[in-house]
Amino acid sequence: MKIEDLDATGLLCPLPVLKLRKRLGPLDVGDCMRLRADDPAAVIDVPHFCDEAGHALVETTQDGDVQIYLVRKGG
């Protein structure tokens, strides 16, 4: 399993999720993307995107004003 990082801090909805979708595309099923975002809408958008696209939201943590999402690519 590979974990890649995506820093989407400073970006507003829908850009964090759009960038996440683009970066997940070439990954193998089971690989993960660690997304950092400070957009308040991300707490709703990221879980919704994962549910709709068939990816797993493995973990959500907070680092100050930044949310960190670990997303595993689904099949």
Residue, then its C-alpha position, 0 to 999 in steps of 0.5 A: m500500500k502506498i500513501e501519497d500526500l495532497d496539500a489543499t490548504g488555502l483552497l475553497c470548495p469544491l477544489p479540495v475534492l476535485k484535486l483529490r479525485k484527480r490525484l486518486g485516479p492513477l493510484d492502484v486500488g488500496d493505495c491511500m491519499r492523505l489530504r490536508a484541507d482547511d476549507p470548512a466545507a471539507v468536513i462534509d464534502v470529503p466524506h460525501f465524495c468517498d461515499e459516492a465514489g466508493h472510496a474508504l475514509v480511513e481516518t480524519t484528524q485535526d492539526g490546528d485549523v487543518q483537517i487531515y483525511l486519509v482516503r483509501k482508493g476503492g475499486 
